[in-house]
C-alpha cells in the first residue's frame, strides 16, 4: 500500500478538543464500524524521591516521520483498516496532558483494537522520540524506556 505520509508531530500537548474533533470528523465515514483509541498521558511518577511535573519530548524528526510512515504502512497491510491517525507531542507536556494519540478505524472491532495496540508497541520500540522528565524542582532526567503493554 502507498499512503501519503502524514505529519505526526504536534507542538505541546494534544488537546481534548483536537481528539474530539478527530473523532467527530469520522461520523460521515459510514463504512467504519469500530474505532480504537490510545491516549498516552504524562504520569506524575516519583523518581529518586522527586515528583515528575512534565516531560519535554524531542525527536530526530526526519527519521521519526519516516518510521511513523513505515509503521502506518505495515499496519494497513496487516489489518483491515479504513483509516488511521498518529500524533505525538514535541516540547513540554505537563502531567495529566496527552502526548500520544493513536486512532484506528475499521469495519470491525478486532482489526481496530489489535492494530491500535500494534502501532503503539511499534512506536515505543522503534521511533526516535525521547522524553526528558522534568521534576517539580526543575531538575531533569532522560526517561527510561518502558515498552510494555
Buried (B, 14 or more C-beta within 10 A) or exposed (E): EEEEEEEBBBEBBBEEEBBEEBBEEBEEEEEBEBBBBBEBEBEEEEEEEBEBBBBBBEBEEEEBBBBBBBBBBBBBEEBEBBBBBBBBBBBBBBBEBBBBBBBBBBEEEEBBBBBBBBBBBBBBEBBEBBBBBBBEEEEBBEBEEEEEE
